[in-house]
Amino acid sequence: MKLLHLDASVLGDNSVSRQLSAAVVARLASQIDGLQVDYRDLDANPVPHLRSSSLARTDAAEATDAEQLMQQFLDADIVVIGAPMYNFSIPSTLKAWIDRVAVAGRTFKYTENGPVGLAGGKRVIIASSRGGIYTDSPADFQEPFLR
């Protein structure tokens, strides 16, 4: 079984979302024999944001990197994401990763009833953190986006 662990906080060892996501991964590793964990720190090793060459696939190196990110996501049975709230939403580095794996025809398709996922069967765990109380707040764009 494969697990993809992503952290997006810029706070390093002081990050609550990193501590939470690490605890989730450690717990899963203790419960699942032979769990293979792939880790990506989106602060230390960010994914390039989308730009015109990204969509047109004119940059061969960028296309290869994007395909590797996609395959790593598709191969994972479990995805654990450490997601802090910054400015009422998620870090741009996490959004850049999502932009690379949310690809029509690969991980979702459009239907008459809206988008439908194609990468089913995955367990996705979000370890979110925030510096305040935003329950049912119109200023919380983090949780609704990640759902």
N, C-alpha and C positions, 0 to 999 in steps of 0.2 A: 504494500500500500504506500502511496506517495502523498506527502503533505508539502504544500507550498506556503512558506511563512514570509509575510511582507511586513515591514515596519516603515512608517512614513514620518515619524516625529523627528524634529530637528534638535531635540533636547538631550540626545545621547543617554547616558546613564541616569539622568534626572527625569526621564520620560515615564509617565504613568502608563501610557498605552504600550510602550515597549515592555514594561514589567508585566502587564496583563497578558500580552500576546505570548511572551516567553513562558509564563505560567501555564497558559492553555496548551502550548506545544509540549511542555514537559509532562503535563498530565496525560496528554494523548500518547506520547512516546512510552509512558509507563504502562499504558493500557493495551497498546497495539504492538505485538511482537514484530520486529523487523521493519518498523516504520522508517521510510526513507524521507528525510527532511531536506528540502531545498530552501535556502534563505536568501532574501534580497532586502538590503537596506536601501530604501528609496531616497534617503538623504545622502548617504555616502556614494551610492551608485544609481543616480537618477535616470529615468527613462526620458529621452528627448520628447519635448512637447510636439504635438502635431503641427505641421506646416504644409505648405503647398506641395513640396517634394515628397512628404510622407504619403499623402493621398494619391499622388500621381505615381508613386513608387519609382521615381527617377534617380534616387540615391541608392545604389546597390547595397552598400554597407548598412544603411539604415533599414532597408527592406529585410536583409538577413537577420539583423538584431531583432526587428519586430516579429519575424517568423519564429525566432527562438523563444521570445517572450510568450507568444501565442501557444507554442507547443508545450512549454513548461506549464502554462495554465491548463491546457487541455489534458495533459498527462496526470495532473494532480487529482487525487480523490477527495482531498480535504484542502481547503484554503483558509489560512488564519491571517487576518489583517489587523495590524495595530494602527488604529485610525484616530488621531487626536482631532479635536475641533479647533480650527484656526479661522478667525474672522467669520464665524457662524457656519463654516462649511469644512470641507476636507482640505488637506494640504494639496497644493498644485502638483506635487510629485506623485501623489496617489491618483489624482485625476488623470495625469499623463499616462500612468500604467493602465488605468481603466480604459482610456481612449485606445490603447494598443490591443486590448483583448476584447473589447466590445466591437466586433466587426460583423456587419450584416453578411449572412451566408456562411459564417464560420461559427459564431457563438450565439447568434440570434437570427430570426427572420421576421419580416413584416407580414402580418396577416390582416384580414378585414377587421379583426377584433384588437389589433395592436400588436406590438412586438411579442414574440414567443421565443424562449430560450432553446438553444440547440446543444448546450453543454451540460445537460441534466445529469443527475446522479451525484453531483458534488455536494459536499457539506461545506458551507462557508460560515466561518465564525468571525465576527467583527468584535475586536477588543477596543471599544471606543472610550475616549476620555475627553473631559471638558472642564473648564475652570469655573463652572457655575451651574445653576439649575435652569434648564431650558425645556422642561417637560411641557409639551403642548404649546410651546412658544412659536410665534410666527417667525422668529429670528433663527430657528434651528433648521438649517439646510443640510446639516451633516447626516442625521439619521434618515430623513426621507430620501435623500439621494442614494445612500448606501443600501436601503431596502430595495 
